[in-house]
Amino acid sequence: MKSLSLLLLLLLPLLTCFSQRETNIIQSEGGVVWVVQLSDLHFSVHHPDRALDFKNLIGPTLAIIKPSLVFITGDLTGFVGLTGDFALSAIFEGSGTPVASRKPGPCFCQAHCFGLTLEELSVLGSSTSCLLAVRLCGCLPMYSIASQSRSKPLRLIGHPSLWTLGDGKSKDMLTMKQDEEEWKEYQNVMENVVQRSGLDKKIFYDLRGNHDNFGVPTIGGSFDFFSKYSINGGLRRRENVQGITLESGGRMHLFVGFDSTMSVGLRGPTNLFGHPTDQLLVDIDYELSQWDSQSIKPVTKISFGHFPLSFSSATHSGKTVKDVFLKHSLSAYLCGHLHTRFGKNLKRSHQSVRKKFFSLKKYFQFNIHQTSPENNKERKNCFNGAPPMEEFWEWEMGDWRRSRAVRVLAIDKGHVSFLDFDFKAKPGKTVILPTFPIDSRYMPTSNCQTVDTSTYDTVRTLVFSSSVIASIVARVYDSRSGNHDLVMEGTMRKLENNSTRGDIYIVPWNWRAFVDPSPDRFWLQIEAFDIMGRSTLSELRPFSINGVILKLSWTWKEFLVMGCQWDRLYYPIMGSVFMVCLILLLSPNANLLRSNQFYSYKDFTMEKGFLTFLLWILTELSRISFVWFGLLLYLYYLISFPWFFGQVFTEGGSKEYMTYMGWAVNISNERGVRKTYIGYPDVMVIVLPHLCFVVLPAILVIGGLAAERAAYREHYLSLSGKKEDDYSRGSERNIIHGRRWIRKLLMVVCLTICWKHWKSCRALVKAYEMNPFLHSAGYCFPIPVLLAYTVYKTMRA
C-alpha cells in the first residue's frame, strides 16, 4: 500500500501536467461557427477615446454578432503613466479632501477643448483620467461638491513639464515601459464589455503583445501586469499555449492561441519580434495534433497569436512556428502587430518548399502567393485529382488603435471565410459575411483537401444586424466580357430551424454552372434590406468553385513587413553594410599597393566613369589621415565593443549594455547568474538604421568633401597660373566664395546626417534612461566629430 501511494505521489506532477494541457471543448449547435478577433488596442490615458470607443462600440457589437469565441491578439495597453520625482495629487482649493471622495461633475474646458464628464473620461475608474485628458487640451476640470453649492477647480501638484503620458510610451513617444494604471483601465473596460455583450467571460481570450511586455524582467513578477489584469490572467490561464475546440455540426473546430513574447521583456524599441522557444513549439504541436487520432470527425484548425511570422524569430535549434503550422496543414493563422499603416493587404500564403543548401525563399517571398500562377492552377484545382499541399494562410488584421478594426471569421462545413470592417469608416447597422462560396483571393487549404460537393448546393451567408431584416438577395456576376454582367439573382431565405446564435440565409443554385478555370470570372455580392428600407451591400468578392486561388500582389511596404523574413536577413544585411564600409575605406590602399600611386583628380579627368570617380573621392578621403583612421576605429568599435549602456527594464536593476548581437543581461537559472544575449534580432531596429543611414552616408559625404577640396584646388591653381590682368581681385573672390556650390550641397547632407543621428541618440537616451556622455559616448559622438573635423579641414584649398 505504501509503495502504491509513493507511486501515485511520483506520478502526480505528470498527471497534473497532462490535465493542464487538456483542450477546452465547447459544444456549439448548428453547422456554422464564427469568432471575433480584435488586436492592438493600445489603451492609453493619453488617448482616452480608444478605451471610450471600445467600451461604447464593442459591447453592443458583440451582443449582435454573438460569436462563439473572442480573441484579442496582443498589445492590449500602451501607456507609460506619469513620471517624475513628484507627488501627483489633485486637491480642491481650500480643501485637502481627495478627489475620489468628490461627486464627479462636468469637465469644463477652455477654448479649443471639449466638455466631457468625469464618468466618460474615467473609463478606468481612476480619479486621474479626467486630469490627464484635460492636461492635453490645457484646461482645468471642475468638480461639483455634494456638500457645497458651487464647483471649484482642481489644482495639480507638480510642475507641468513632469506630466508625461504616452502610447506604450511617454508623451514624446520615446520611453516604453509598463504602468499599472493603464492595466487597471483595460481590466475595467473589458469587464464592462463582457457585461454589455451578454457573453460568457470564459469565451474571451487575450494574448500578450510586445507592448504588454515592455520592461518586464520576469513573468509573474511585480511588473507583469498582464498576468494580474488580463482576462487570461484573471481566469488563471497560465500556459503559453491555449487550445479550444468548438464541436458543431459533426465537425471539430480547433483554435490554438500562443504567447511568443520574450521571456525577459526588454523595453522598446528593441522588443519587436516574437521569440518562440523549442518547448513552445512542442506545446503548439501537441495542441494541434490532439484530434488527429482521437476523432473520426473532420477537423478545421485555426491558430492565433500576436506576431506575424515575418517578425517571429527561429528557436535555438533553428525551428520555426511556420514548420509546425505546415506539418498540421493549418487553415489559417490570425495575428496582429503591424497595424494598417503598412497596408490593408497584409496576408500571406505559406507553402512547404524543398530544403536546399541555399534558397532565397528562406529570406523573401515576393508575392502573397508563393508559387507561380501556372503551378497554382495545376496543383490547386480541386477537380484534377491533385494531392493536397502542406500550406496555410496567414491573415494579419488591422488595429483598434487608429483604425477601430474588427474581424469576424466563420467556418461553414470546413470552408473558412472572414470579414474585416472598421468603425472609422462608419459601417452600417448590418454586417454581411458570405460563408459559401468563399473568396478565391483567400482560398484556405481545407477547401481542396476535403472536397465535399454536398456542401456546394446553396449560397450561404451570415447576417448580423441591429435592425430587423426584411429580405436578402444574392447576386452572381460574370466578368468575362470585362463588365460585371448579372447571371444569377435569388432571394435568400432564413434558416428558421437554425439553432445557432446568428441569422443564416441560404439560396439553392446550380453550382456546376460556375465551374471555371479562372479564379476571378464569377463574383458574388449579397444585399440586405431592413424593415426601414435601408440597403446594405456586401463587398463584391470573386469565387472559384474549382478551388483556384486568385493571385494578389503586395505594395512595397506590405512586402517589407510581410514578405521579408527579418530574423534571417539581419546578419546578412549588417555584414554586407560592414563589408561595403571596409571596402570603401581600404580600396585606395589596395590600389596603392597595386599601382604604387594614389589616384588623383587628373586621373579621373582623363578616365571618367563611376568607378574612377568613386576611387578618386575615396583616395582623397584617405589623405585626411585623422578622419580615415577614425572611421576604421569606429567600425572596429561597433563590432567589438558595447554600443551603449541603458536601463532595459521598467524600474530598478543595473544598466546593461547592447551590442549588435543583442542586450547582455544577467539571467538567473538553476546554474546561477550568467550573462546572456537577448533581443536578437530586435536590436536590428537600432543597428541597421545606424549603419545604413548614418555610418555609410558619412563615409561617402566625407569623401565627397575631400574630393571637392581637391577639385577646387586644381581649378584655383589653373586660374591663378594665368595672367594677373585677366582676372580682377573681385573675380577671384567670386571664384573662392561663389562657385563652391557642391560643397554647400554636401554641407546640407552633413547636417541631414547629423540631424538623423541626433534624433536617434535622443530617442535612445530617453528610452533607456542614459547619460549620453557616460553611457553612449562611443555611439553618439564619433560620427558628428569626424564630420565636423572634415568640414573644418576642407574649408580652404
C-alpha positions in Angstrom: 0.0 0.0 0.0 2.8 2.4 0.8 4.6 1.6 -2.5 1.3 2.4 -4.4 1.0 5.7 -2.5 4.5 6.5 -3.3 4.0 5.7 -7.0 0.9 7.9 -7.1 2.8 10.7 -5.4 5.6 10.5 -8.1 3.1 10.4 -10.9 1.0 13.3 -9.6 3.1 16.1 -11.2 3.0 14.3 -14.6 -0.8 13.8 -14.3 -1.2 17.4 -13.4 0.8 18.5 -16.4 -1.4 16.4 -18.7 -4.6 17.7 -17.1 -3.4 21.3 -17.6 -3.0 20.7 -21.3 -6.4 19.3 -21.9 -8.3 21.2 -24.5 -11.4 23.1 -23.5 -14.3 21.6 -25.6 -17.3 23.8 -26.2 -20.4 22.4 -27.7 -21.9 24.6 -30.4 -25.1 23.9 -32.2 -25.6 24.4 -35.9 -23.3 23.9 -38.9 -21.6 27.3 -38.8 -19.3 28.7 -36.1 -17.8 32.2 -36.1 -15.4 34.1 -33.9 -14.4 37.7 -33.5 -10.8 38.9 -33.5 -9.6 42.3 -32.1 -6.0 43.4 -32.0 -3.6 46.1 -30.9 -6.0 48.1 -28.7 -3.2 50.3 -27.2 -5.4 51.7 -24.5 -3.9 54.9 -23.3 -4.9 57.7 -21.0 -3.1 59.9 -23.4 -5.8 58.9 -25.9 -8.9 58.2 -23.8 -11.0 57.9 -26.9 -9.6 54.4 -27.7 -11.0 52.9 -24.5 -14.1 55.0 -24.6 -14.9 53.9 -28.2 -14.1 50.3 -27.3 -16.4 50.4 -24.4 -19.3 52.0 -26.3 -18.9 50.1 -29.6 -17.6 46.6 -28.9 -20.0 45.6 -26.2 -23.1 46.3 -28.3 -21.5 44.8 -31.4 -20.6 41.6 -29.7 -24.2 41.4 -28.4 -25.4 41.5 -32.0 -22.8 39.1 -33.5 -22.8 36.7 -30.6 -19.6 34.9 -31.5 -18.5 31.5 -30.1 -15.1 32.9 -29.2 -13.5 36.4 -28.9 -9.7 36.7 -29.5 -7.7 39.8 -28.5 -4.4 39.2 -30.1 -2.0 41.4 -28.2 -0.9 44.9 -27.4 -3.8 45.5 -25.0 -2.3 48.6 -23.5 0.3 51.2 -24.3 0.8 53.7 -21.5 3.8 54.7 -19.5 1.9 56.8 -17.0 3.0 59.8 -15.0 6.7 60.0 -14.3 9.0 62.3 -12.4 10.0 62.8 -8.8 6.9 64.5 -7.6 3.7 63.6 -5.9 0.8 63.8 -8.3 -2.3 64.8 -6.5 -5.4 66.9 -7.2 -7.0 68.8 -4.4 -9.7 71.4 -4.2 -8.8 74.9 -3.5 -9.1 75.5 0.2 -9.7 71.8 0.8 -7.5 68.8 1.3 -10.2 66.3 0.5 -9.2 63.7 -2.0 -10.7 63.7 -5.5 -12.1 60.2 -5.2 -14.5 61.3 -2.4 -16.0 64.0 -4.5 -19.0 63.8 -6.7 -17.9 64.0 -10.4 -19.3 66.9 -12.4 -18.7 68.3 -15.9 -15.1 68.7 -17.1 -15.3 72.3 -18.3 -12.5 73.3 -20.7 -11.3 76.5 -22.2 -11.4 77.4 -25.9 -10.5 74.6 -28.4 -11.2 72.0 -25.7 -14.2 69.7 -25.4 -16.6 69.2 -22.5 -16.7 65.7 -21.1 -18.0 64.3 -17.8 -15.5 62.6 -15.5 -17.5 59.4 -15.9 -16.9 59.5 -19.6 -13.2 60.1 -19.3 -12.7 57.9 -16.3 -13.1 54.7 -18.2 -10.6 53.2 -15.8 -12.4 54.4 -12.7 -9.3 56.3 -11.9 -9.7 59.8 -10.4 -6.8 60.9 -12.6 -8.3 60.1 -16.0 -10.1 63.4 -16.4 -7.0 65.3 -15.2 -4.8 63.5 -17.8 -7.2 64.2 -20.6 -7.6 67.8 -19.6 -3.8 68.2 -19.4 -3.7 67.5 -23.1 -6.1 70.3 -24.0 -4.7 72.7 -21.5 -7.7 73.3 -19.3 -8.8 72.6 -15.7 -11.7 70.3 -14.8 -14.4 71.5 -12.4 -16.0 69.2 -9.8 -19.2 69.7 -8.0 -19.1 69.1 -4.3 -22.2 67.5 -2.8 -21.9 69.5 0.4 -21.3 72.8 -1.3 -23.3 74.9 -3.8 -20.5 75.7 -6.2 -17.8 73.9 -8.1 -14.2 74.6 -7.5 -11.3 73.9 -9.9 -8.7 71.2 -9.2 -5.1 72.1 -8.6 -2.3 69.8 -9.7 0.8 69.5 -7.6 3.9 69.1 -9.6 5.5 71.0 -12.5 3.6 70.5 -15.8 6.8 69.6 -17.6 6.9 66.5 -15.5 3.5 65.3 -16.6 4.4 62.7 -19.2 1.9 60.5 -20.9 2.2 58.1 -23.8 1.0 55.4 -26.1 3.0 52.5 -24.9 5.5 55.2 -24.3 5.9 58.6 -22.8 4.3 61.7 -24.3 7.3 62.2 -26.6 6.8 58.6 -27.8 10.2 57.5 -26.6 10.1 55.9 -23.2 8.5 52.4 -23.3 7.7 50.6 -20.1 4.8 49.4 -18.1 2.4 51.3 -15.9 -0.2 49.7 -13.7 -2.9 52.4 -14.1 -3.1 51.6 -17.8 -3.8 47.9 -17.0 -6.5 48.8 -14.5 -8.2 50.7 -17.3 -8.0 47.7 -19.6 -9.5 45.4 -16.9 -12.4 47.7 -16.1 -13.2 48.3 -19.8 -13.2 44.6 -20.5 -15.5 43.9 -17.5 -17.9 46.5 -19.0 -17.7 44.9 -22.5 -18.3 41.4 -21.2 -21.3 42.7 -19.3 -22.8 44.7 -22.1 -22.3 41.9 -24.7 -24.1 39.3 -22.6 -21.4 36.7 -23.4 -19.7 34.4 -21.0 -16.4 35.8 -19.9 -14.8 32.3 -20.5 -15.1 32.7 -24.3 -12.7 35.7 -24.2 -9.0 35.0 -24.8 -6.5 37.8 -24.7 -2.8 37.4 -25.6 0.3 39.2 -24.5 1.8 41.5 -27.2 5.3 43.1 -27.3 3.8 46.3 -25.8 2.4 44.3 -22.9 5.9 43.0 -22.2 7.9 46.2 -22.4 10.4 46.2 -19.5 9.0 43.1 -17.7 12.0 41.3 -16.3 10.2 38.1 -15.2 6.8 36.6 -16.0 4.8 36.6 -12.8 6.9 39.4 -11.3 5.8 42.7 -9.8 5.8 44.4 -13.3 4.0 41.6 -15.1 0.6 43.4 -15.1 -0.8 41.2 -17.9 -0.9 38.2 -15.5 -2.7 40.4 -13.0 -5.2 42.4 -15.1 -5.9 40.4 -18.3 -8.8 38.1 -18.8 -6.5 35.1 -19.2 -4.7 36.1 -16.0 -8.0 36.5 -14.2 -9.2 33.1 -15.3 -5.8 31.6 -14.4 -4.8 30.6 -17.9 -1.1 30.5 -17.1 0.1 28.4 -20.0 1.7 30.0 -23.0 -0.5 27.8 -25.3 -4.3 27.7 -25.2 -6.4 25.1 -27.1 -10.1 25.5 -27.5 -12.3 23.1 -29.5 -15.8 24.0 -30.8 -17.8 20.9 -31.7 -20.6 21.7 -34.1 -22.4 20.1 -37.0 -20.5 16.9 -36.9 -17.2 18.7 -37.2 -14.4 19.8 -34.8 -13.1 23.3 -35.0 -9.8 23.6 -33.1 -8.4 27.0 -32.1 -4.9 27.2 -30.7 -3.5 30.5 -29.3 0.0 31.1 -28.1 2.2 33.7 -26.5 5.6 34.0 -28.1 6.8 37.3 -26.4 10.2 37.5 -24.8 10.5 35.6 -21.5 12.6 38.5 -20.4 10.8 41.6 -21.7 13.1 44.4 -22.8 12.0 48.0 -23.2 11.2 49.2 -26.7 12.3 49.7 -29.3 14.3 46.5 -29.0 11.3 44.5 -28.2 9.7 44.0 -31.6 9.9 40.3 -32.5 8.2 37.1 -31.3 10.6 34.7 -29.6 9.2 31.2 -29.6 11.1 28.5 -27.8 11.6 24.9 -28.6 9.3 24.0 -25.7 6.6 26.4 -27.0 6.7 24.7 -30.5 6.3 21.3 -28.8 3.3 22.6 -26.9 1.8 24.1 -30.1 2.4 20.8 -31.9 0.7 18.9 -29.1 -2.4 21.1 -29.2 -2.7 21.0 -33.0 -2.3 17.2 -33.1 -4.6 16.1 -30.3 -7.6 15.3 -32.6 -5.6 13.6 -35.3 -6.0 10.2 -33.9 -8.8 10.7 -31.4 -11.7 11.8 -33.6 -13.2 10.4 -36.8 -14.9 13.8 -37.4 -13.2 16.3 -39.8 -11.1 18.9 -38.0 -10.6 22.5 -39.1 -7.5 24.1 -37.4 -7.0 27.8 -36.7 -4.2 29.3 -34.7 -3.9 32.8 -33.3 -1.1 34.9 -31.9 0.3 38.4 -31.9 3.3 38.4 -34.2 3.3 37.8 -38.0 5.7 35.1 -39.0 8.0 37.6 -40.7 8.5 39.1 -37.2 9.0 35.8 -35.4 12.5 34.5 -34.9 13.6 30.9 -35.0 14.3 28.9 -31.9 17.8 28.0 -30.6 17.6 24.8 -32.6 16.6 26.6 -35.8 12.9 25.5 -35.8 10.1 28.0 -36.6 6.4 28.3 -35.9 5.9 28.0 -39.7 7.3 24.5 -39.6 4.7 23.4 -37.0 1.9 25.0 -39.0 2.9 23.4 -42.2 3.1 20.0 -40.5 -0.6 20.3 -39.5 -1.9 21.9 -42.7 -3.5 24.8 -40.7 -6.4 26.6 -42.3 -5.3 30.0 -41.1 -3.1 31.8 -38.6 -4.6 35.0 -37.2 -2.3 37.7 -35.9 -1.8 41.5 -35.4 1.2 43.7 -34.5 1.7 45.5 -37.8 -1.3 47.9 -37.9 -2.9 49.2 -41.1 -0.3 51.9 -41.6 1.7 49.4 -43.7 -1.3 48.5 -45.8 -4.6 46.6 -45.7 -3.4 43.6 -47.7 -1.2 42.0 -45.0 -2.0 38.5 -45.9 0.4 35.7 -46.9 0.1 32.1 -48.2 2.7 29.8 -46.9 3.7 26.6 -48.7 6.2 23.9 -48.0 9.3 24.1 -50.2 12.2 21.7 -50.9 15.0 22.2 -48.5 18.1 23.4 -50.3 21.5 24.4 -49.1 20.7 28.0 -50.2 17.4 29.3 -51.2 16.1 32.9 -51.4 12.7 31.6 -50.2 14.1 31.4 -46.7 14.6 35.1 -46.8 12.0 36.5 -49.2 8.5 35.8 -50.5 8.0 38.3 -53.3 4.2 37.9 -53.6 1.3 36.9 -51.4 1.3 33.5 -53.1 4.5 31.5 -53.0 4.0 29.6 -56.3 3.7 30.8 -59.8 0.2 31.1 -61.3 0.9 28.0 -63.6 1.8 25.8 -60.7 -1.0 27.2 -58.7 -3.6 26.1 -61.3 -2.0 22.7 -61.8 -1.9 21.9 -58.1 -4.8 23.7 -56.6 -7.7 22.7 -58.9 -9.9 20.6 -56.7 -11.2 18.6 -59.6 -8.0 17.4 -61.3 -7.0 14.9 -58.6 -4.0 16.9 -57.4 -2.7 15.9 -54.0 -3.1 18.4 -51.2 -0.1 20.6 -50.3 1.3 21.5 -47.0 0.3 25.1 -46.7 -1.7 27.6 -44.6 -2.8 31.2 -44.7 -1.5 34.0 -42.5 -4.1 36.8 -42.0 -2.8 39.9 -40.2 -5.7 42.2 -39.2 -5.9 46.0 -38.7 -5.5 47.7 -35.3 -8.0 49.2 -33.0 -5.6 51.9 -32.1 -6.3 54.1 -35.1 -8.5 52.0 -37.5 -11.0 50.7 -34.9 -10.8 47.4 -36.8 -12.8 44.3 -36.1 -12.7 40.9 -37.8 -15.4 38.2 -38.0 -14.2 34.8 -39.1 -16.6 32.0 -39.9 -16.2 28.3 -40.6 -19.1 26.8 -42.6 -18.7 23.0 -43.1 -14.9 23.4 -43.4 -15.0 26.5 -45.6 -13.2 29.4 -43.8 -14.1 33.0 -44.6 -13.6 36.3 -42.9 -14.7 39.9 -43.0 -12.7 42.9 -41.7 -14.5 46.1 -41.0 -13.7 49.2 -39.1 -15.7 51.8 -37.2 -13.7 54.6 -38.6 -15.4 54.0 -42.0 -18.8 54.2 -40.1 -20.2 50.8 -41.1 -24.0 50.5 -41.3 -26.2 48.7 -38.9 -25.9 45.5 -40.8 -22.8 43.2 -41.3 -22.8 40.6 -44.1 -20.4 37.7 -44.2 -20.8 35.3 -47.1 -19.7 31.8 -46.0 -20.1 29.9 -49.3 -18.8 30.2 -52.0 -15.7 31.6 -50.4 -13.4 34.4 -51.6 -11.0 33.0 -54.2 -8.3 35.5 -53.1 -8.0 33.8 -49.7 -8.9 30.2 -50.5 -8.0 28.1 -47.5 -6.2 24.8 -47.9 -9.1 22.8 -46.4 -11.2 23.7 -49.5 -9.1 21.2 -51.6 -8.2 18.7 -49.0 -11.7 17.6 -48.3 -13.9 18.3 -51.4 -17.4 17.5 -50.3 -19.7 18.7 -53.1 -22.7 18.1 -50.9 -21.8 21.5 -49.2 -22.0 23.2 -52.6 -25.7 23.1 -53.2 -26.5 26.5 -51.6 -25.2 30.0 -51.4 -24.9 30.8 -47.7 -24.3 34.0 -45.8 -24.3 35.2 -42.2 -26.2 38.4 -41.5 -25.8 40.4 -38.2 -27.9 43.5 -37.8 -29.3 45.7 -35.1 -32.4 46.2 -37.3 -35.0 43.7 -38.4 -34.1 42.2 -41.8 -36.9 42.2 -44.4 -35.1 40.4 -47.3 -31.7 39.2 -48.5 -30.8 39.0 -52.2 -27.8 37.1 -53.6 -26.3 38.1 -57.0 -23.6 36.4 -59.1 -21.9 38.4 -61.8 -19.9 37.2 -64.8 -16.8 39.4 -65.6 -15.7 37.6 -68.8 -16.9 40.4 -71.0 -14.9 43.0 -69.0 -18.0 44.2 -67.1 -19.9 42.6 -64.3 -22.9 41.1 -66.0 -25.6 39.7 -63.8 -26.1 36.0 -64.4 -27.9 34.9 -61.2 -30.2 36.6 -58.7 -32.1 34.9 -55.9 -33.9 35.8 -52.8 -32.4 34.1 -49.8 -34.4 32.5 -47.1 -33.6 32.4 -43.4 -33.0 29.0 -41.8 -35.9 29.0 -39.4 -34.8 25.8 -37.7 -31.3 27.2 -37.3 -30.1 26.7 -33.7 -27.0 28.9 -33.9 -26.8 32.3 -32.4 -26.8 34.2 -35.7 -29.0 34.5 -38.8 -28.0 32.2 -41.7 -29.6 32.8 -45.1 -29.4 30.4 -48.0 -30.5 30.1 -51.6 -30.2 27.0 -53.9 -28.1 27.3 -57.0 -26.6 25.2 -59.8 -23.0 25.4 -58.7 -21.8 23.2 -61.7 -22.7 26.1 -64.0 -20.0 28.2 -62.3 -17.1 25.7 -62.7 -14.4 27.6 -64.5 -10.6 27.5 -64.5 -10.5 31.3 -64.0 -10.3 32.3 -60.3 -12.0 35.7 -60.9 -14.6 35.2 -63.6 -17.5 35.0 -61.3 -18.2 37.5 -58.5 -20.7 37.3 -55.6 -22.5 40.1 -53.8 -25.2 40.0 -51.1 -27.7 42.8 -50.5 -29.7 43.1 -47.3 -32.8 45.3 -46.8 -34.2 46.1 -43.3 -37.7 47.0 -42.4 -36.9 50.7 -42.8 -36.0 50.1 -46.4 -32.2 50.7 -45.9 -29.9 48.7 -48.1 -26.6 47.2 -47.2 -24.3 45.6 -49.8 -21.5 43.2 -49.1 -18.1 43.5 -50.7 -18.1 42.2 -54.3 -16.0 39.0 -54.0 -14.5 36.7 -56.6 -15.1 33.0 -56.1 -13.8 29.8 -57.7 -15.7 26.5 -57.4 -12.6 24.8 -58.8 -10.6 26.0 -55.8 -8.2 28.1 -58.0 -6.7 30.9 -56.0 -6.7 34.4 -57.4 -3.1 35.8 -57.4 -2.6 39.0 -55.5 0.4 41.4 -55.1 1.8 43.4 -52.3 2.7 47.1 -52.3 6.4 47.7 -51.5 5.5 48.5 -47.8 3.4 45.3 -47.5 6.3 43.3 -49.0 8.8 44.8 -46.5 6.7 43.8 -43.4 5.2 40.5 -44.7 7.5 39.2 -47.4 10.9 39.6 -45.7 12.0 37.1 -43.0 13.8 39.7 -40.9 15.4 37.4 -38.4 17.2 35.6 -41.2 18.0 38.9 -43.1 19.5 40.8 -40.1 23.1 39.4 -40.1 23.4 39.2 -43.9 22.4 42.9 -44.3 24.5 44.0 -41.4 27.5 42.1 -42.6 27.1 43.4 -46.1 27.0 47.0 -44.9 30.1 46.5 -42.8 31.9 44.9 -45.8 30.9 47.8 -48.0 32.2 50.3 -45.5 35.5 48.5 -45.2 35.9 48.2 -48.9 35.3 51.9 -49.3 37.9 52.7 -46.7 40.6 50.2 -47.8 40.2 50.3 -51.6 42.6 53.3 -52.0 45.3 51.5 -50.1 44.7 48.4 -52.2 45.1 50.5 -55.4 48.3 52.0 -54.0 49.8 48.5 -53.5 48.7 47.5 -57.0 49.9 50.6 -58.9 52.3 52.2 -56.4 50.5 55.5 -56.7 47.4 57.3 -55.4 44.5 58.0 -57.7 44.2 61.8 -58.3 41.9 64.3 -59.8 43.9 64.4 -63.0 43.5 60.6 -63.4 39.7 61.0 -63.0 39.5 63.7 -65.6 41.4 61.6 -68.1 39.4 58.4 -67.5 35.9 59.4 -66.4 33.5 56.9 -65.1 31.6 56.0 -61.9 34.2 53.6 -60.6 37.1 56.0 -61.2 35.0 58.8 -59.6 34.4 56.6 -56.6 38.0 55.6 -56.3 39.1 59.2 -56.6 36.9 60.5 -53.8 37.9 57.6 -51.5 41.6 58.3 -52.2 41.0 61.9 -51.2 39.3 60.7 -48.0 42.3 58.6 -47.1 44.5 61.7 -47.4 42.8 63.1 -44.3 44.6 60.7 -42.0 42.8 61.6 -38.8 39.3 61.0 -40.3 40.3 57.9 -42.2 41.8 56.2 -39.1 38.9 57.4 -37.0 36.3 55.7 -39.3 38.3 52.5 -39.3 38.5 52.5 -35.5 34.8 53.3 -35.3 33.9 50.3 -37.4 36.1 48.2 -35.2 34.4 49.6 -32.1 30.9 48.8 -33.4 31.9 45.2 -33.9 33.9 44.6 -30.8 32.6 46.8 -28.0 29.2 47.8 -26.4 27.3 50.4 -28.3 25.8 51.9 -25.1 24.6 51.1 -21.6 21.0 51.6 -20.6 18.0 50.7 -18.3 16.2 47.8 -20.1 13.6 47.0 -17.5 10.7 49.1 -16.2 12.4 50.0 -12.9 15.4 49.1 -10.8 18.4 47.0 -11.7 21.7 47.9 -13.1 22.3 49.3 -16.6 23.0 46.6 -19.2 24.9 47.1 -22.4 23.9 46.5 -26.1 26.0 45.2 -29.0 25.0 44.2 -32.5 24.2 40.7 -31.0 21.7 42.0 -28.5 21.5 43.1 -24.9 23.9 41.4 -22.5 21.6 40.8 -19.5 22.2 38.8 -16.3 19.8 35.8 -16.3 19.2 33.7 -13.2 18.7 30.0 -13.6 19.4 26.8 -11.8 23.1 27.1 -12.7 23.3 30.6 -11.1 23.5 34.0 -12.7 25.1 34.3 -16.1 25.4 36.9 -18.8 23.1 36.2 -21.8 22.5 38.0 -25.0 18.8 38.6 -25.6 16.9 40.9 -28.0 18.2 39.3 -31.2 17.2 40.2 -33.9 15.2 43.0 -32.2 18.3 45.2 -32.0 18.3 45.5 -35.8 15.9 48.4 -35.4 18.9 50.3 -34.0 21.9 48.6 -35.7 20.7 48.7 -39.4 19.4 52.3 -39.5 22.7 53.5 -37.8 24.8 51.6 -40.3 22.7 52.4 -43.4 21.7 56.0 -42.8 24.5 57.3 -40.6 27.8 55.5 -41.0 27.7 54.6 -44.7 26.5 58.1 -45.8 29.0 59.7 -43.5 31.9 57.9 -45.3 30.6 58.9 -48.7 30.0 62.6 -47.8 33.4 62.9 -46.1 34.9 61.5 -49.3 32.9 64.0 -51.3 34.1 66.9 -49.2 37.7 65.8 -49.5 37.3 65.4 -53.3 35.6 68.7 -53.7 38.5 70.4 -52.0 41.0 68.7 -54.3 39.0 69.6 -57.4 38.7 73.2 -56.2 42.4 73.4 -55.6 43.1 72.2 -59.1 40.6 74.7 -60.5 42.0 77.6 -58.5 45.6 76.8 -59.4 44.8 76.6 -63.0 43.2 80.1 -62.7 46.0 81.6 -60.7 48.5 80.5 -63.3 47.1 82.8 -65.9 47.9 86.5 -66.4 47.0 88.6 -63.5 45.4 91.2 -65.7 42.8 88.7 -66.9 41.2 88.4 -63.5 40.5 91.2 -61.1 40.5 90.6 -57.4 36.8 90.8 -57.3 36.6 87.9 -59.8 38.9 85.8 -57.7 36.9 86.5 -54.7 33.8 85.4 -56.6 35.6 82.1 -57.6 36.5 81.4 -54.0 33.2 82.1 -52.4 30.6 81.8 -55.1 31.5 78.7 -57.0 31.8 76.0 -54.3 28.1 75.1 -54.6 29.0 71.4 -54.4 30.5 72.0 -51.0 27.3 73.8 -49.9 25.3 70.8 -51.1 27.5 68.4 -49.2 27.2 70.6 -46.1 23.4 70.2 -46.3 23.9 66.4 -46.5 26.2 66.6 -43.4 23.5 68.5 -41.5 20.9 65.9 -42.5 23.1 63.0 -41.3 23.7 64.8 -38.0 20.0 65.6 -37.6 19.1 61.9 -38.2 21.8 60.8 -35.8 20.8 63.3 -33.2 17.2 62.1 -33.3 18.3 58.5 -32.9 20.6 59.4 -29.9 17.8 61.5 -28.3 15.3 58.6 -28.7 17.7 56.1 -27.2 18.8 58.3 -24.3 15.1 58.8 -23.4 14.1 55.1 -24.0 16.9 53.6 -21.9 17.5 56.5 -19.4 21.1 57.1 -20.4 23.5 59.9 -19.9 24.9 60.4 -23.4 28.4 61.4 -22.1 28.7 58.5 -19.7 26.7 55.6 -21.2 26.6 56.2 -25.0 29.6 58.4 -25.9 31.0 55.8 -28.3 27.7 55.6 -30.2 26.6 59.2 -30.2 29.7 61.4 -30.8 32.3 59.9 -33.2 30.3 60.5 -36.4 29.4 64.2 -35.7 33.1 64.8 -34.6 34.5 63.3 -37.7 32.1 65.2 -39.9 32.8 68.5 -38.1 36.6 67.9 -38.4 36.2 67.2 -42.2 34.2 70.3 -42.7 36.9 72.3 -41.0 39.8 70.7 -42.8 38.2 71.2 -46.2 37.3 74.8 -45.8 40.5 76.0 -47.7 42.0 74.7 -50.8 
